[in-house]
Amino acid sequence: MPGRGMAEIVADFNWLNCSLEAAEARVDTRVTAESGTSARELAQALAARPRPIMVRGHQVDRGLFWLDPCNLHPGEAEEVAQALRDLTA
C-alpha cells in the first residue's frame, strides 16, 4: 500500500499524543492544549467537512478520540492529515 500509514501521519503533529492499538488497528489520539482546540471541537469539525472524517469520539470529554484507519484507501491518510492541519492552523 503506497503512502504513509495513519499512525505515521498523525505522529507529525506535536500537539497530538498518538499510539497505535495494534489489536484493533486504531490510532489513539489525545488532543493537547497546544492545538488550541478541544477533542470534542476537533471531532465535530472533522465530521462537518465536505468529505466527513468520522472518529470514535465517546471519550472526547477526556481529550481523546480514535482514528480508525481500517476503511481508508491509499492516500486517504494524507487527506486526514491535511484536515487536521487545516483545522488547527
Buried (B, 14 or more C-beta within 10 A) or exposed (E): EEEBBBBBBBBEBEBBBBEBEEEEEBBBBBBEEEBEBBBBBBBBBBEEEEEEBEBBBEBBEEBBBBBBBEEBEEEBBBBBBEBBEEBBE
